[in-house]
């Protein structure tokens, strides 16, 4: 479990986060929503120990704090910009070698399969990959170290539906095994797997709720997208069809059948 307790942060005396408190259970997928510029990425960087809060505390799991850099994997919004190795293999293996992990080849094969990439790309340059393949390689390079936590900042940004589905399926495979914290505007790609939702507004935590308890009107009111299933359910209600406000298409289809 990671706990944010009364955390605040300023950029050059401009408040970004204001007294934020959120608990992140270690086996859940936690979605962070909020308007652009509200401080979602700043919060994620603080969780990853890449920024230090101005005030408040971040309480991490017990253990050797020096290992947190391996225990918490952070996928930046455009992680492909951080590539620097000559081959995809070296890009994937770099983190595992840095932390003196064993069975590097087996780890590379496992994470490639996990994210849905073929072994044929290993000998090529990561810079020659397609945009979507680069994103998957970046994700695999984090997963190779078996982090206990995965923080994803807009992982679906600028990807086509096939690549978004591969990332979503990877998250589905990891669900319940690692703690996953996701910042995204592409709710329909991931909402089916989400266990908890937090909304940031004006640098503060407006709420943290289970998906079935989220007030989606409140989310929409602050300028955020809401799941397509909720929009469809609202339209059905307006036309006299009594259906619950389900947050994913599979759940909505099931509710309609019932």
N, C-alpha and C positions, 0 to 999 in steps of 0.2 A: 504494500500500500504506500502511495505517496500522498502527502498532505500539504496543501498550500494553506497557510494560516496567516490571515491579515497581511497579505503581500501587497506592497505598493512599489511603483517604479516610475521614474521620471526620465525623459530625454531633455537635457539642457533646461531643467526647471519646468518643463512642460509635462504635467501629469499624464501618464498613460494607463497604468493600473492603479486602482484605488481600493485598498483594504480588501483584497480578494481572498476568499477562502473556498477551497474545493478539495474534496477527498476523491482520490482515484484508486479504487480497488484493483488488486493485482491481476485479477482474472477477467476483467471486463473490457469491452470496447466503449470508449467514452468519446462522444462527439462534442466538439466545442463550436458553437455558432456565435455569430455577431456581425454587425455591419463592418464594411471595409475601414481599416484604420482604428478599430476599437481596442486593439492590444492583444489579439489572439496569438500572433506570432511571438510577441514579447513574452507572453505567458509561457509559451512552449519553450522558448530559449531559457527561461528561468528554470523550468522543470528539468531541462537537459544540462543545467549548470553551466551554460554558456553565457549567461548574464547573472549578475548578483542583484537581488532586490534591494531597493532603497530601505525598506523596512519590512518587518514580518519574517516568517520562517518557512522554509521548505523542509519537511521532515521525510527523509528517505528510509527505505527498509534497513533493518539492522544488518551489520556486516562491515566489511572493509570499504570505507568510502573511496579509496583509491581505485577500486574496481568499478565504480559507477560509470566511468567513461566507456566500459565494455558492456555494462548491464543496461544502459540506456542508449538505444539506437535512435538517431535523429535523422529523418529524411527531409532535407531542405526543399523549398518550393521548386527550385531548379537545380537539383543535385548534380546533374550532368556537367555543370559549370566547374565542378571541383575535380573532375577526372585529371589524372596526371601520369598514369602508367601507359606503357607502349602497347600492351595487349589486354584483352578482356580478362584473361586468366589472372594476370598480375594485378589488375584492378580489383578483382574479386578476392584474391588471396592476401592482399596487402594488410587488411585489418587483422586477419587470423595470424599472420606472421608477426605482426607488431606485438601481439599479445601472447606470442610463443605458444599458440595452440597447435595441437597435433592433427595428423590425418588431413592435411590441407586438401589433397586431391578429392578425398571423399566428401569433404565439406563443400567444395566447389560444385561437385556433381549434385549434391543434395539441394543446394540453394537454387541452382539452375532449374532443376525439376520443380521446386516449390513455386517459382515465379513464372514457369511456363516457357523457358527459353531452351534452345537446342545447344548441344555441346560444340557444334560446328563453329560457333561464334568465338570460341575461346582464344584461337590463335590470331584473330583479327584485332584491329585497333578499336578501342572504345569510341574514338572520335568519328569512325566511319559508320557507326550504327545509325539506325533511324532514331528519330526523336523519342518514340515510345520505347524502343529497345534500350536506349540509354537510361530511361527512367527505371526500367526493370532491373538493369544491371546495377544501378545505384542502390536499389532496394535490396537486391541479393547481396551486395557488398556489406550491407549492414547486418543482414540476417546470418551471415557466415559465422559471426561471433556468438551466436545464440543469446541475444540480449533478453533480459527479463522484461524490458519495457521497449515499446516501439512508439515513437512520436512522429506523426506524418503531417507535414505542413502542405496542404493542397496537393495531395499525391495524384489527383486526376486532372490537374490543370493542363489544358491544351492537348489532351490525348483523345484519340478516336474511341468509339464505343468498345472495340475489341480489346484495346490496351487497358481501358478502364475496367473491363470485366476481368482481365487477368489479375490486376491489382486487387480488385474486390474478392476474387476467389482466393488469392493468397491470404488476405485478411480473414476470410472465412476459415481457412485451414488453421490459422494461428489463434483464432478465437477460443478463449478459455485456457490457453496455454501460456500466453504472455499478456501483460497489460498493454492495451493499445489506446493511444490518444490521437484523435484525428481532427484536423482543422480542414474543412472543405465547404465549398458552395454547391458541390455536386451531390446533393443529398440522396438522390434516387440510386446512385451507384453503391451506397453503403448502408443506408438506413435500415435495411432488413437485418443487419448483423449488430446493430447498436444496442448496448445495454443501458446506457445512461446519456443524458443530454444536458449540457450547460449552455446558458446564453449570457454573453457579455454585452453590456450596454453602457456606454459612457465610462468605460474602464472599470465597471463594477459587475459582479456576478448577479444577474437578475434572478436566475433560478438554476437549480440542478434537479432534474426529474427523470423518472423512468419514461421511456417513449410513450407509453399509453397515458401518461399523466401530463404530457407537455401541452401547454396552451398555445397551439399553433397560431392563433390569431395574434397573440402577443409577439411571436417571432416575426410574423408578416408585418406587423405594425411598425417595427423598427427598421424595415427595409431588407430583411433577409428572405431568401427563398424558403419555401416549405415543400415537403414531399408531394409529388404528383398525386399519390394515392389520397392524401388529405384533400387536395383540390377537387379531385373527382368525387370523393364522398360528399363534399360540401355541395357540389352541383346536383348530385343525386337527391340530397335532402331538400334542396330548393325546389326540386321537381316532384316532391311527395314520396320519395323512396326512403323508408326508414332504415338507415344503415349506420353503423358505428364509424367514427372517424379513425379508420385504420391508417397507419403511417407507412405501410409498404404495400406494393401491388399484390404480392401473394396473399397477404393477410386480408386485403380488401376483397379479392376474388373469393376467398374462403368464406368471408362474412356474407357476401352476396348469395353464395350457394346455400348457406344455412338459412 
